[in-house]
Amino acid sequence: MEYTVTSNRKVCGKIYGDKLTEDDILNAGGNIEFLIASGHIKAENAPKALKAVKAVEEAPPVTQQEENFSAFNSQEIGDK
């Protein structure tokens, strides 16, 4: 399988836009899943399973609801 470098950093000795093979990445000690997840490479002609994983990773971020807390301690009464 072939991959394209999409990061501005060097990946396994290749720069942005260069093509990599699976063997190039593995021989350099790289982790294909990590490089894809972190946006350093993208798969060319990716199998359906890999596309499904990427779709799950792109879920919207979960936000916590803000709670209203008083800015003052209930023990404080006016200026002293």
N, C-alpha and C positions, 0 to 999 in steps of 0.2 A: 504494500500500500504506500502511496505517496502523500506527503504532507508539505504544506507551504508555510514558510516562516512569516508570521504576522506581527511580530514584535520588533521594536527598535533595537533590541539587544541581540547579541550573537547567540545562536542556538546550535550547538554541536558544530561550531565553526562556520555556520552559514549566517547570512544577513537577510534583512527584510526582502521578501519576494523570492528567495531561493527555494528550491525544492529539496526535500529530504526523503529518504526511504526509511522504512521501519528498521532495517538493518543499520543504517547510519546512526539513528538515535540510540538503539540498544547497544551497539558497539562503543558508543561514547559514554555509556552509563546513564543515559537519560531515561525518564519515565514518561511514556507517551501520554497516558491518561492525565498526569499532572500538567504536562506542557499544553495540552488541549484545554484543560479546565482553567489554567491561568492565562490563556489567551496568547501564548507565545507561538503556537502553530495551529493550523486548521487542516483537517483531513480533506483530501481531494477524493471524490467518489467514495464518501464514507458509507459504511454499511448502515442499514436501518437502525440497528441496536445502538450504534454510537450517536446517531442523530437524536434518538429518543432520550438518551442520557443528557445531551446538551439542552434539550427542551425542558427537562425537569430542572436543571441548574439555573435556568433563566426565570424562575418564579419570582414574583415581586417580593420585595423585602417586607418582613413582618415588623410592624411598628407597635410600640407600646402606648397605651392610652395614658395621657398625663392625668395625674390626680391633683386635685386642688388642695394645697396645704397652706395653712396660715404662715406668714413670714415672721410672725411674732410668737414668742413663748407665752403661754397663757398665764404664767406667773408674773410677767412684767406688767406694771401699771404706771403709765405715764413717765415723765422725766423726773429724775431725782437729783 
